Amino acid sequence: MCRQPIPKTKKQTVSMLRANVDKGLAWAQRQLAGNYRDGRCGLPQSHKKAAQLYEQAVAQGDAHAQNSLGFLLENGLGVRR
């Protein structure tokens, strides 16, 4: 990411994140999940999609994603209780 141009629009931000999610990068999975969780960057709010992305990042050992997924699990958001 350090050599990629900084996104200037929300659409470019989401596009960059999705490209990095497709590469399997945990930080991008976590960031895109947060955008879905909060309905940011023009994305619809979706706790279910956020939980799926957090789970992918957690599988790679991302501690921030573990915490965020724990919040969704604790509150029954996007996951079965």
N, C-alpha and C positions, 0 to 999 in steps of 0.2 A: 504494500500500500504506500510506502514512503515515496515511491517514484511515480505514483499515479497522480494526475492532476486533482486538485481539491474540487469536489462537486460544488456547483454553484446553485443548483436547484434541488428541491426535494426529490424530484423524479430521478435526477442523476445520482443522488445519495442512495436511493433504494436500488437503482440499477447496479451501482458499484457493490453494495452489500450483497445482493443476490448473486453476482458473479463470484464473490469471495465465498459465499455459502456453498455454491456449486463446487468450489475447490476444496471444501471440507474444513475451512478455517473457523476455529471455535469462537474467536473474537467477533467475527462477522455474524455467526449464528446467534450469539448473545445480543448483539446490537439490533439485528433485524427482529429478534424476539421481543426486545423492549419496545420497538416501534409498533409491533402488532399489539402488544399488551396495552399500550397507552393510546393507540390510534394516532400515532404521529406520522409525519412525512407523507401525508395523504393516504395512508393505509387505513383500512377499516379496523376497528378494534376487534381483536379475536384472541381470546385467552387460549382457545384450543390450539391455534397455530403457534402462539407464543410458547406454550408448553412443549409442543413438538420440537421447536427449534432449541429451546433450553435443554431438552433431553439430549439432543445431538451434541451440544457443547459440553454437557455434563459427562457424557461418555468419553470425552477427551480430557476430562479432569479440570474444566474451567470452574474455579471456585465461585466467581461472581454468578455464573449461571446456576450453580448448585443452590446458592442463596435465593435467587429469584424463583427458581422452580419450587423450592421449599415454600415460599410465600404462596404460590399458586396452589400447591397441594394443601397447605394448611387452611386456605380459604375456599377450597373446592372450585377454583376458577379454571375452566377449560380441561378439567380432569375429573375422573370419577372419585367420589369420596369413599 
